[in-house]
Amino acid sequence: MATFNVPTREEVSENNQAIFDKLQGMLGMVPNLYAFYAHSENALGDILGLQNRKTSLNNKEKEVVNLVTSQVNGCRYCQSAHTAVGKMNGFTDDQILEIRSGRASFNEKLDALARFTQSWVENRGRASEASVNALLESGYSQESLVDIALVIADKTVSNFIHNLAQFEIDFPVAPELEAAAV
């Protein structure tokens, strides 16, 4: 298998160096995933633009989609990163594990979102009728569906990049669901 590297600030373009500097200032670090995107002249700015776009979803809802998608796609990096972000958005460790399993029994609307996201990702865009109906009945709209799709798309790209490149996880590593259930 090929070995992939995470570029340093000195190894990326001037444009990406500026983005690294912004990330360093905001986060206190440049996450390895974002640094890896900087292998491309434009990808890092593009993915950050997609992640920071205006949306009908609030931060908790976006994290539900991120956590479920990362679990279905088996991306340990994104499971770990979004466990940290989920905690920053008010979820407990137990809630995060439940969300990753495709459920959110502690909140009816988030539960519909988690179940729908799991069905949609597992079935490659063909969510079950029951999950679609539950999502819409819980208050989500067709606008929400488009916004959910964009979060899934962003997260799937990141999941696939890490699943291939396997660079170091630079967040506290999230527990495996099986280990956490024991």
Residue pairs with C-beta under 8 A, 6 or more apart in sequence:
4 36
4 164
4 165
4 166
4 167
5 167
6 32
6 35
6 36
6 167
6 168
7 35
7 36
7 38
7 39
8 35
9 17
9 20
9 21
9 30
12 20
12 35
12 38
12 39
13 38
13 41
15 41
15 45
16 38
16 41
16 44
16 45
19 34
19 38
19 44
19 45
19 48
20 30
20 35
20 38
23 29
23 30
23 31
23 34
24 30
29 170
31 81
31 170
31 171
32 77
32 167
32 168
32 169
32 170
33 77
33 78
33 81
33 158
33 161
33 162
33 167
34 44
34 47
34 48
36 161
36 162
36 165
36 167
37 43
37 44
37 47
37 161
38 44
47 154
47 157
47 158
50 150
50 153
50 154
51 154
53 150
55 62
55 147
55 150
55 151
56 141
56 143
56 144
56 147
57 65
57 144
57 147
57 148
57 151
59 89
60 89
60 90
60 91
60 110
61 110
61 113
62 151
63 82
63 85
63 86
63 89
63 91
63 99
64 99
64 104
64 110
64 113
64 114
64 117
65 113
65 117
65 148
65 151
65 152
65 155
66 78
66 82
66 85
66 151
66 155
67 79
67 82
67 83
67 86
67 96
67 99
67 100
68 99
68 100
68 102
68 114
68 117
68 118
68 121
69 78
69 117
69 121
69 151
69 152
69 155
69 156
69 159
70 78
70 79
70 82
70 100
70 155
70 159
71 79
71 100
71 101
71 102
71 118
71 177
72 102
72 118
72 121
72 122
73 121
73 155
73 156
73 159
73 160
73 163
74 159
74 163
75 158
75 159
75 160
75 162
75 163
76 162
76 169
76 173
76 174
77 158
77 162
77 167
77 169
77 171
78 155
78 158
78 159
78 162
79 100
79 174
80 169
80 171
80 172
80 173
80 174
81 169
81 171
83 93
83 96
83 171
83 172
83 174
84 171
84 172
86 95
86 96
86 99
87 93
87 96
91 99
95 104
95 106
96 174
97 175
97 177
97 180
97 181
98 104
98 105
98 106
99 110
99 114
100 174
100 177
101 177
102 114
102 115
102 117
102 118
103 111
103 114
103 115
104 110
104 111
104 113
104 114
105 111
108 138
109 138
109 139
109 140
111 138
112 131
112 134
112 135
112 137
112 138
112 140
113 135
113 138
113 140
113 148
115 131
115 134
115 135
116 127
116 131
116 132
116 134
116 135
116 140
116 148
117 148
117 152
118 131
119 127
119 128
119 131
120 126
120 127
120 131
120 148
120 152
121 152
121 156
135 144
135 145
140 148
